[in-house]
């Protein structure tokens, strides 16, 4: 069971009862903020008497992909498909090996366009 946990109280609860968390990458999420959240959660898991290495992580992405390069600093996993492809190795270092692009949040970009851009991202990852 993964919990969508962001606030300290929800992270503490997830540390006690969940198999992992599903943090969100929104407009203000940077890799540095995500690192802090994950490190805080790992500490909470240890304090709960559990092993952080057994936790699972899936990053829920609310940032749209685009045909145009996003200006820096940019939202994590946002921008052109090439930009999130550059973010993925750092996520892997954190233990995150799954990302879920939430098609409901980037409403300003049509879903068909998002799917085309996601396919480009997948091709870049597999290349």
Beta strands, then each sheet from edge to edge (+ up, - down):
strand 1: 2-3
strand 2: 20-21
strand 3: 24-25
strand 4: 56-57
strand 5: 59-61
strand 6: 99-101
sheet 1: 1+ 2+ 4+
sheet 2: 3+ 5+ 6+
end
